[in-house]
Amino acid sequence: METIVKTDRIQIGDVWIGEGCPTYCIAELSANHGGDFERAVQIVKAAKDAGADAVKLQTYTADTITLASDKKCFQIAGGTLWDGRTLHDLYQEAFTPWEWQPKLKQVADDLRMQLFSSAFDDTAVDFLEQINVPAHKLASFELVDVGLIRKMARTGKPLIMSTGMASEAEIDEAVQVARAAGATEIALLKCTSAYPAPPEEANLRTIPELARRFDCPAGLSDHTMGIAVPVAAVALGACIVEKHMCLSRADGGPDSAFSLEPQEFKAMVDAVRVAEKALGSVRFAPGAREASGLQFRRSLFVVDNVKSGDVFTKSNVRSIRPADGLHPRHLDEVLGQRAVCDIERGTPLQWNLVAR
């Protein structure tokens, strides 16, 4: 019987990703280079400065991903940013030249940052293997391409798969195909394949369910505006966050409208790190910084001068701060009892002052 390895962690290079590990933040370059290699280099460097753990490219050409055709089925419509264009025309503008990619990987290596890519056909996987990427990424639209999944899985590299638009059955098939082909390190990303994506369609509660149902790390590939959604995802257990990054949205381009500028990406990473710290562990006890505050809790005090033999009433005994007196739970036991001696206003009430 074939043994299927399942894990709640994966390792990309020397970085562990999964429960208990820092969130792995990926800057997606996509088409934001605008056809300019030097701009692409600047984005990689800016990603490093912004705190990204990795930069992700896309490896395709217009001809490897679609056909040059004006037929209706190749025309983009439906309220996207790219309505009115053909697929081939869009991808011809957006693709990252393959000859750039080993050079960009070298830039990332020199910065001690990881770089890998989404391959869109078998030739792209072969190319990426030649430049020795540390992992492979499968885009949401390719999740149904079982042949491409097998090709990636057989490399033995960690495999990150986005799940935009996918049903549970489609995700299950993709994971089973990958594992059967030899993938032992798989991560799944919740993704809303809309550009930009409205936050109300993010459905982030799916993230822990992906991890639970498919026994693998889960994260977010995000196309919403801003940084709130990725931070919320981390609070729900996302261990990977992928976000498009550009130098400036004013530069334009197919992806600029839903990309973060460097200072925004840094703000996201910083907020993610704060969220990680805030998650902590399940704890029902005072924290280190709280301990000194215990003395200012409420307790029972004599709040009016009392003579020996006087009855304790709500007018001369109250629950107030600080915590030097009896616990407030004893108030009902004290009321109606008598003082054993004169007691000055502001005295913490103790049992030795109560006639019982």
N, C-alpha and C positions, 0 to 999 in steps of 0.2 A: 504494500500500500504506500502511495506517495505521501511523504511528510510535507505539510504546508507550514512554513515558518511565519508566525505572526509576531509583531512586535509593537510596543507603544513608543519606540524610539527609532530614529534612523540616524545615520552618520554621513554627513557630506564633508569630505576632506577630513579635517581634524575637529569638526564642529558637530556636537550631538544636538539633535532636535527632537523634542517631545516633552512629555510630562516631566516637570521638575527642571527643565532647561530654559535658558533665556529664549524669548521669542525670536525667531529667525526672520529678519526683515529684509525683503527682497525689493530692489528698485528695478522696475521694468522699463527698459529703454524704449522698446517698441519703435515707433516711427518718429520719435521726438528728435532724432539726429538731423532731420530735414535734409537728408542727402549730403551732409557735410561731415566728413570723418573727424575733423578737429572738434566739431561740436559734440560728436559722440564721445570722444576722449574726455572732453570737459564734463560731460554728464557722469561718466564713470568716476572721475575724480571728485565731483560734487557729491556723488552718492556716498563715497567713502567718508568725506567730511561730514555728511549728514547722519552718519551712524549706520548706514546699510551694511548688512552682513554679506550681501551678494548683489550682483547685477545680473539681470536676465535679458537675453537677446531673443530674437525670433529668426529662425533659419528656414527660409523659403525663397523662392522667386515667384513672380507672377505666374510663370508657366508651370511651376511644380505644384502650385496650390489651386489653380483653376485654369480655365480656357479663355482665350481672347475671343469673346463672342458678344454680340449685341442682342442675342435672344433674350426674351423677357425674363427667363429664369436666372440669367446672369446679371440682371439689373437690380440695383439696391433700392428698396422702398420700405415703407412701413414706419416712417417717423424717426429714422436714424439721422445721425450727423452727416451721413454720406449718401442720402437719397439722391437719385438722379444719376449716379455714377455706375459704371459696371464694376464687377469684382476685379477683373483684370486691371482696369485702370487704377483702382484704389491700391491694389497690392503692388503695382509697378511703382507707385509713389512711396509706399510705406516700407518696402522691404529693406533689410540691412544687407548691403553687399557682402558676399561670403568672404571676399579677400580681406575685409576689415576685421573679421571675427577673431582670427588668431592674434592679430595685433591688439585688439581690445582685451583679449584674454591676458596677453602679456602685461598690458597696463594694469589690469586688475591684480595679476599675480605680484607685480612689483609693489602694489599697494597693500599686499597681504589681504586681499579680498577675493571672494570666490566669484566666478563667472560661469554661467551655463546658459542653456537656451531651450526654447521650444522648437522641436523639429516638426516639420509638417509632411514629410514623406521619408521613405527609406534612405534616399540619397543624402538627406540632411542628417539623419542619424549617423550614417557612415562618416560624413564629413566631421561631425562633432566628435566622434570617436577618434578621428585622426588628430584632432587638436586637444584631445584628452580632457574633455570637460568632466567635472566631478559628479555630475548628476544629469538626469534628463527630465524635461518638463513636458507634459501633454496638455495642450490647450483644450478648453471646454468643447469647442466645436469638433474636436478630433476624438472625443471620448468614445464615440461609436465606431471608430476605426480600429477594429480588433487586430488587424494585420500590423498596423503601426505600433500598437501597444506591445504586441509580441516582439517586434523588432527592438523596441526600447528595453523591454524586460530582459531579453537575451544578452544584453551588454553586461548585466550584473550590477549596473550602477543604480543608486537610489533613484526612485521614480516618483515625481510629484504630479498628481493629476488633478486638474480643475474640473468641477462638476456642474458648471452652469448649464441650465436647461434640462439636466438629466433627471430621469426618474430613478427611484431606488433600484428598480430592476436593471436599469442601464449601468448604474454605478456598480452593482453587484457583478454584472457580467464583466465589466472592465477590470475589476479587482481580481476576479477568478481567472480571467485570461492572463493577466500579468503574473499572478502567482504560479499558474500552471507553466508559464514560460520561463520561470526561474527567478522572478523578482522576489526578493526577501525583505526589501526596505521600501515601503510604499507610504506616501502621505497623500491625503485628499484635501482639496481646498474647496470650501463653499464659495460659490461665485454666482453673481447675478449678471448674466450676459446682456446687459443693456448699457449704453454708452452716451451720457453718464447714467448710472443706476440710481433710482430713487431709494432713499433709506428704508422706506416702508416695505420694499420688496427684498430687503437683505435677508430676512429670516435667519438671524444669527443663532437662534436656538437649535438650528440644524447642526451646528459645528460639534457640540458634544455627542450628538447622536451619530454623526459620521464616525467619530472615534470609537464609540461603543459598538456600533453595528458591524464595523469592518475591521476592528482590532488594529488600528493604525493611528498615527498622529494625524490631527486635522487642523486646518487653518482657514485663512480667508484670502481670496484673490478679489480685491476691491476696486470697483469702478464708481463709487459714490464720490460726491464732492466733499472736500474737507477731510478731517482726521478723526471725527467722533466715532464713526462706525468701526474702524480698525481697533481703536482703544476698547470699545465695548466688546468686540470679538475676543480680545485677549482676556477680558474679565470673565468671559464664558468658557475659556479654555483653549482658544486658538494658540497654536504653538508656531505658526508661520503666518506672516502678513506680507502680502505682495501688493505693491501699489505703483502705478505709473509715475514716472518722474521726468521733468523737463527742466531746462534752464530758465525758461520764461514762457508762460502761456501766451504772451503777446507775440511770440515767434510764430504762432500758428502751427498748422499741421493736423493730420488726421486724429491724433490722440491728445492734443494739447488741452482741450476743454476739460478733460477729467484727470489731468495729471497734476501732481504736486510740484511746486517749485522747491529748490533746495532748502530754503529756510522752513518751508512747510513740512517737508519730509523730516527734517531734523526735529521739528516740534512734535511730529507724530512719534518718532522713535523715543524722544524724551518722555512723552506721555505714556507710551507703552511700558517703558522701564518703571515709571511711577506706578502704573497699574499692576505690574508684576509684584512690586514690593508690597502694595496694598493687599493683594490677595492673601498673602501669608498662609496660615494654617487654621484649622478649626481650633478655637481656643475659648474657653469659658473661665478666664482668670485675668487678673490685672496684668497689663503689660509692664515692661520695665519703667516706661515713662509715666504710667498711671499710678504706680505704687505710692508715690509721695502724696497723691491726691486722696488716698484713703482717709487721712486724718480730717479731711473736710466734709466727710459724709455727715448725715444727720444722726443725732442721738438725743436722749432725754436730759433736759436741763431744768433746774429750778429757775423760773423767770420772774419771781417776785419774792421778797423776803418772807421767810416762813419761820414761825415760832415752834418750839418743841410742842408736840401734841396736835399741831394743826393738821387738817385733812388735806391731802394732795388732791387738787382739782385741775380742770383744764385751764384755769386762769393762772395757776402758779407752776404748772409743769407743762412743758411743750417739747415737741420734736423740732430741734433746730440744728444748724451747723455750729460747731464742729462735732467730731465723733468721740469726745472724751467721756460721755455718759453712757447709760444703759442703752441697749439696742431699742429702736422705736417699737419693736414688736411687744415690748413689756409695758407699754403705756396703760393698757386696760388693767393690768395686774396692779399697777401703782395707784391708779385713781381710786380714791376711797380709803386708802391706807393713811396712817399718820406718821408725821416726822418724829424721829427719835431725839432730835436736838434742834436748836436754832440753825437755820440754813440761809446763807446770804444769796441774794439774787446773783445769777451767773455761775452757780456751782453745778458741775456735772453731777447728775443724780446717780448714786450707786446704791446697791442693796443695803449697805451698812447704815444708810440714812433713813431707811424705811422700816417702820415697826411692822413685823409680820407675824 
